[in-house]
């Protein structure tokens, strides 16, 4: 909803707001909305992040779609960093 996005953009200008976490569905519509919001926030003094995407624990590669697998490869991390020290 455009009114809710406008309200979010206004709130992002508040000095206490340091980060906006985009957590919309992982669909074409969600990605498009995330990008729209990101563009609206680019001149605000906030960090814009999104939830990690990729393979879930217990997922089988055989049944994973190309987009999910591609994102998992692009956003891969060093193994030692995945250990949750």
C-alpha positions in Angstrom: 0.0 0.0 0.0 1.5 3.3 -1.1 0.3 5.1 2.1 2.1 2.6 4.3 5.3 2.9 2.2 5.1 6.7 2.5 4.8 6.3 6.3 7.8 4.0 6.3 9.9 6.5 4.3 8.9 9.3 6.7 9.8 7.2 9.8 13.2 6.3 8.2 14.2 10.0 8.6 13.9 9.8 12.4 17.4 9.9 14.0 16.7 6.8 16.2 16.0 4.6 13.1 19.3 3.1 12.0 18.1 0.1 10.0 15.2 -1.0 7.9 14.8 -4.7 7.4 12.9 -5.7 4.3 11.0 -9.0 5.0 8.5 -9.3 2.2 7.6 -12.6 0.4 10.2 -14.1 -1.9 8.0 -13.6 -4.9 8.4 -11.4 -8.0 5.9 -8.9 -6.4 7.9 -9.0 -3.1 11.2 -8.5 -4.8 9.7 -5.6 -6.9 8.3 -3.9 -3.8 11.6 -4.4 -1.9 13.4 -2.7 -4.8 10.9 0.1 -4.9 11.3 0.7 -1.1 15.1 0.5 -1.4 15.1 3.2 -4.1 12.9 5.4 -1.9 15.2 5.0 1.1 18.5 5.4 -0.8 19.0 9.0 0.4 18.0 8.4 4.0 20.6 7.8 6.7 19.5 4.2 7.3 21.0 0.9 6.5 18.6 -1.2 4.3 18.9 -4.9 4.7 16.8 -7.9 3.7 16.5 -11.4 5.2 18.9 -14.0 3.9 17.6 -16.2 1.2 18.6 -19.6 0.0 18.5 -23.2 1.0 16.7 -24.1 4.2 18.2 -26.6 6.6 17.1 -30.0 5.5 16.3 -29.0 1.9 17.4 -31.5 -0.8 19.3 -30.0 -3.7 17.5 -32.3 -6.1 14.2 -30.4 -5.5 15.6 -26.9 -5.3 14.5 -24.4 -8.0 17.2 -22.5 -10.0 16.5 -19.1 -8.5 16.9 -20.4 -4.9 20.0 -22.3 -5.8 21.5 -19.3 -7.6 20.8 -17.0 -4.7 22.4 -19.5 -2.3 25.5 -19.5 -4.5 25.7 -15.8 -4.8 25.2 -15.2 -1.1 27.5 -18.1 0.1 29.7 -17.6 3.1 32.9 -19.1 4.3 32.3 -22.4 6.1 33.9 -21.2 9.3 31.5 -18.2 9.4 28.6 -20.6 9.1 29.4 -22.3 12.4 27.8 -19.6 14.5 30.8 -18.9 16.8 
